[in-house]
Amino acid sequence: MKIAITGGGSAGHVVPALSVAAQLRQGGNELVYFGRGESIEHDYAEKAGIRFCPVPSAGLKRYGSWSNLRMPFTVLRGIGAAWQAMRRERPDAVMSKGGYVTVPVGIAAWLCRVPVVIHESDHSLGLANRILARMAARVCLSEPSRSKPPRWLARKTVVTGLPLRHDLADGNPDRLRQQLGIQPGVEVLLIFCGSSGSHRINAAVRSQLDQLRNRFAVIHVCGKGKLDPALDGLPGYQQVEYLHTDMTDALWLADLVIGRAGATTLAELEALGKRAVLIPLPASVSRGDQLLNAEAYAQRHRGQCRVIQDDEALTGGASLASACLHLAGAHASFSRPDPTVIHQAANRVADETLSVARPRRRRRR
Ligand SMILES: CC(=O)N[C@H]1[C@@H](OP(=O)(O)OP(=O)(O)OC[C@H]2O[C@@H](n3ccc(=O)[nH]c3=O)[C@H](O)[C@@H]2O)O[C@H](CO)[C@@H](O)[C@@H]1O
């Protein structure tokens, strides 16, 4: 079969999309990725060796912005580009992982009668998935819905779990420890805030570096363009913009993680049994799912997780440092993850996609 994958805007969508892609490829299926040109999805698809079809798209800014006026026209252009690519590529199904780029792709697939499977990681459907749910053949969820869905939606919904990064079972923490020159026995604090980093959390961490470095070797993933050159070479502190292939090793190496509460990040921390200080994205700048994600994680991992609100208290940084010191040395439940469990959700989404695929005739290239 030939499957088109789409999903983008942030790694929280792209990482799971690629783990489903890896399962599909293992089963001998042909892949093509639909996403925005020069984007995070383009980088990841290229690294995974998946052919890429660029599709223009734009999302709605939650704070009033003039660019919202242009958005419908960009989406229309995107539908046109995706429609043309769909007619050329003739995929048998589309697996759509969320993010605004999926809207023109999903609509074009629906117009071309290509079955679409969507996956939602969060507690409630994101805007793109809400738009595509009616057109989708299948709606995959990470966990059972908290509210009763309408009958038309319940009929096509399946709970698959959240596809975890496909190399999560293969971490090699010693390699990274050696590469970064961290002494054996020193506890490692890994800080990363989703895929783009957070100015506010970076500032809070930097204001407490002396305390944190006293207790931990600190690996700070700051986000693109968010490094502080003044801190280069500071003993016990390493800053990087982004971790690509090293991310799994960093997750394995970390004794404690400071992060946002994106669903993909939390699923990774959960799979590896990591202690965490979570600072969920506030409802003022999101639809509030991270608050629910963080609360649920803290309840499941009592004594191993602290949740701090992103407010004035965070800006001072002291609450962040004291939460880290409180959790330092706490008993952690890390265990080597079982690869079958790691690949389970990606496998299920791949199976759902193949089950709705409609084989079509393709022109010979
Ligand atoms: C601001 C926003 O809308 N965030 C949403 C976005 O999260 P966003 O994409 O920001 O973040 P997530 O925490 O869900 O996932 C981040 C992913 O990036 C990876 N990573 C991160 C940093 C790095 O240097 N290298 C790397 O590989 C992480 O391992 C993880 O796989 O999608 C999630 C899943 O739908 C939602 O729950 C979040 O609410």
The ligand as a Gaussian input file, in Angstrom:
#p B3LYP/6-31G(d) Opt

LIG

0 1
 C        2.389000      24.622000      22.451000
 C        1.570000      23.474000      22.026000
 O        0.582000      23.596000      21.332000
 N        1.987000      22.282000      22.494000
 C        1.319000      21.063000      22.083000
 C        2.287000      20.253000      21.219000
 O        3.427000      20.075000      22.031000
 P        4.960000      20.106000      21.585000
 O        5.114000      19.651000      20.212000
 O        5.562000      21.411000      21.922000
 O        5.566000      19.149000      22.644000
 P        5.372000      17.692000      23.182000
 O        5.821000      17.877000      24.542000
 O        4.069000      17.052000      23.010000
 O        6.445000      16.834000      22.329000
 C        7.718000      17.273000      22.112000
 C        8.455000      16.207000      21.357000
 O        9.670000      16.760000      20.893000
 C       10.745000      15.962000      21.288000
 N       11.926000      16.819000      21.419000
 C       11.872000      17.945000      22.188000
 C       12.989000      18.738000      22.306000
 C       14.169000      18.357000      21.623000
 O       15.218000      19.016000      21.663000
 N       14.166000      17.217000      20.881000
 C       13.065000      16.435000      20.750000
 O       13.112000      15.410000      20.058000
 C       10.290000      15.326000      22.583000
 O       11.047000      14.187000      22.880000
 C        8.830000      15.022000      22.229000
 O        8.755000      13.849000      21.469000
 O        1.723000      19.007000      20.859000
 C        1.359000      18.173000      21.974000
 C        0.826000      16.842000      21.436000
 O       -0.313000      17.036000      20.688000
 C        0.356000      18.898000      22.881000
 O        0.075000      18.096000      24.023000
 C        0.964000      20.230000      23.310000
 O        0.041000      20.938000      24.136000

